[in-house]
Amino acid sequence: GVAGAGCLTGAGRVALVLYGVISLSVFSGRPLLIDEIVQVLQARWYAAGMLSVPVPPLREFFSILHLVDIGDTVYSQFPAGGPAMLALGSLVGAEWIVGPVAGAVSVVLFGLLLRHLEPDGSRRWHRAAVGLFALAPFAAFMFGSHMNHATALAWLLGATVALARATEADESSPAWGLLAGLALGVAAT
């Protein structure tokens, strides 16, 4: 017997709280690395309805690594997907929540994927595997950050779960294939 839906949603809720605590207490809810800083800037521009911003009059005080300055316009070098996910947090003034939410979703999706990869695994084994995934230090700190790796992983896991469902012998709905393609496309951005 594999872990039930209640167990997975419980694991997702616990993960959300853990990653939120890491985001707020370890990282102070702020972007720390240059990649995170620029992606948050880009997210805020997106939330304001802009793809780029005009160069400020004193450009020497604005120029930073990972920003592309093409004369009168500045934009980020990063693909749009990660900052677009952060823009959802920008709309509510909480970019820090995006990583923890992506992490909680990833934990649930990982658990669903285990059902397909190891259908004969015991409930205890499934719980241990989901727990290990959720509590691995690298994952926990990544999900507490502003990095786009968290959202990309959530979309990739979503695509993998959809692909597993699409290839089941008793599954006839093309929606799973569509969902897999959509999730891969979003992850690629």
Secondary structure as the mmCIF struct_conf table of DSSP 4:
data_model
#
loop_
_struct_conf.conf_type_id
_struct_conf.id
_struct_conf.beg_label_comp_id
_struct_conf.beg_label_asym_id
_struct_conf.beg_label_seq_id
_struct_conf.end_label_comp_id
_struct_conf.end_label_asym_id
_struct_conf.end_label_seq_id
HELX_LH_PP_P HELX_LH_PP_P1 VAL A 2 GLY A 4
HELX_RH_AL_P HELX_RH_AL_P1 ALA A 5 VAL A 21
HELX_RH_PI_P HELX_RH_PI_P1 ILE A 22 VAL A 26
BEND BEND1 PHE A 27 PHE A 27
TURN_TY1_P TURN_TY1_P1 SER A 28 GLY A 29
BEND BEND2 ARG A 30 ARG A 30
BEND BEND3 LEU A 33 LEU A 33
HELX_RH_AL_P HELX_RH_AL_P2 ILE A 34 ALA A 47
TURN_TY1_P TURN_TY1_P2 ALA A 48 GLY A 49
BEND BEND4 LEU A 51 SER A 52
STRN STRN1 VAL A 53 PRO A 54
HELX_LH_PP_P HELX_LH_PP_P2 VAL A 55 PRO A 56
BEND BEND5 PRO A 57 LEU A 58
HELX_RH_3T_P HELX_RH_3T_P1 ARG A 59 PHE A 61
TURN_TY1_P TURN_TY1_P3 PHE A 62 PHE A 62
TURN_TY1_P TURN_TY1_P4 LEU A 65 HIS A 66
STRN STRN2 LEU A 67 ASP A 69
BEND BEND6 GLY A 71 ASP A 72
STRN STRN3 THR A 73 SER A 76
BEND BEND7 GLN A 77 PHE A 78
BEND BEND8 ALA A 80 ALA A 80
HELX_RH_AL_P HELX_RH_AL_P3 GLY A 81 LEU A 91
TURN_TY1_P TURN_TY1_P5 VAL A 92 GLY A 93
HELX_RH_3T_P HELX_RH_3T_P2 GLU A 95 ILE A 97
HELX_RH_AL_P HELX_RH_AL_P4 VAL A 98 LEU A 117
TURN_TY1_P TURN_TY1_P6 PRO A 119 ASP A 120
BEND BEND9 GLY A 121 GLY A 121
HELX_RH_AL_P HELX_RH_AL_P5 ARG A 123 LEU A 135
HELX_RH_AL_P HELX_RH_AL_P6 PRO A 137 PHE A 143
TURN_TY1_P TURN_TY1_P7 GLY A 144 GLY A 144
BEND BEND10 SER A 145 SER A 145
TURN_TY1_P TURN_TY1_P8 ASN A 148 ASN A 148
HELX_RH_AL_P HELX_RH_AL_P7 HIS A 149 ALA A 166
TURN_TY1_P TURN_TY1_P9 THR A 167 THR A 167
TURN_TY1_P TURN_TY1_P10 ALA A 169 ASP A 170
TURN_TY1_P TURN_TY1_P11 PRO A 174 PRO A 174
HELX_RH_AL_P HELX_RH_AL_P8 ALA A 175 ALA A 188
#
